[in-house]
Amino acid sequence: MKKIYQYYKSTYNISDQDWEIFSSKLIQENYPKKTALIKAGKTEKYLSFLDEGIVRYYIPKEENDLTFSFVFSDAFVCAYDSFLIQRPSTYTIETITKVKLWRLAYEDLEAIYAETKIGNLIGRKAAEELFLLKAKRELSLLNQSAEERYLDLFETRPELIKFIPLKYIATYIGVTPQALSRIRKRIR
């Protein structure tokens, strides 16, 4: 929780009173790797801050799941479209490593909006962060080659990419595991 407080204090100058209300609603949860935080067909109930670990977003398919995002520590994690409209998600969010989350329930976030001066700003910034991740992904699919997407992922968090199985990276950049192997050989 200390990271979240420091972030909100330095970024938004959150008051002690607003922090007291906000932090009272946060729930810390730890999950082992290969745990679904939300499954396709279920409704997202939490906006979460990923304190430690890596998660992936994917669309379950019969043959091969389609990974479309990775989230690393110090970022928000949420099936945000499902969260906003409180309807079932079309994708799954799963832990790749063990993770530590600070979670805020939908109802508690609504209470924070109503009870604090800074709640709406915090909610807007979380929404903006999640939107920017989505927009970056869409643009990368339209403008970059598979090799460029791989290099971008590698540049984003090189120390953590070793924890992501290659089959997930392959679906993320839109190639087969064999094509990923060729890309990796080419850039070494």
Buried (B, 14 or more C-beta within 10 A) or exposed (E): EEEBEEBBEEEEEBBEEBBEBBBEBBEEEEBEBEBBBBBBEBBBBBBBBBBBBBBBBBEBEEEEBEBBBBBBBEBBBBBBBBBEEEEBBEBBBBBBBBBBBBBBBBEBBEBBBEEBEBBEBBBEBBBEBBEEBBEEBEEBEEEBEBBEBBBEBEEEBEEBBEBBEEBBBBBBBBBEBEBBEEBBEEEE
